[in-house]
Each structure stands twice: as structure tokens, then as C-alpha cells.
Amino acid sequence: MFGGIHIELVRWSYSRRKMVRGYFDKFPNSTIYFRRIRRYYVVYSLDWNKNDPVMNKEDREQMQALLNRELGREIEYNQRKSRSG
């Protein structure tokens, strides 16, 4: 599905209204915040740690897909993707 290094969702938790924190194995020292947009979640912000690699677009896409799958919103996320091209 994605080229390059495979990322795993380690854990997630609700942060505040419409927000979820995600933790991923490729970025073990950073917290990635997702915000619900319509019926799916997208990366909104992050508390990045300098000991982790820099996040690129492919990383962000993969993390969004993993989190939406975990939260049962994969169909909504994929429908959004098909609309954007």
C-alpha cells in the first residue's frame, strides 16, 4: 500500500473534543494529534521530538490511514481520498 518504511500504530487515546492522540513506532518520542474533519481524522499538529526522524507526506498519509482504520473510519477516509484525485 505504501512505499518505504512501514509504520505501525502503537496506541491512541482521545485528547479533547474531535481530537485524538496517536503514537507510532517510527516516531516513538513524538505525539501526533489528529482532528476529526467531517467523518474521518487527519493530522492536525504534533509534539515532535528532535530524536525522531522528520515526518514526510507519505508518513502523514500512512498514519492517517492507520488511525482511521483503527477507529472504524477507513471507508470515510478512503472516500475522501478518491474525491481529491
Summary of the structure (lengths in Angstrom):
residues: 85
radius of gyration: 12.3
end to end distance: 16.5
largest distance: 35.9
contacts: 213
relative contact order: 0.21
helix: 28%
strand: 36%
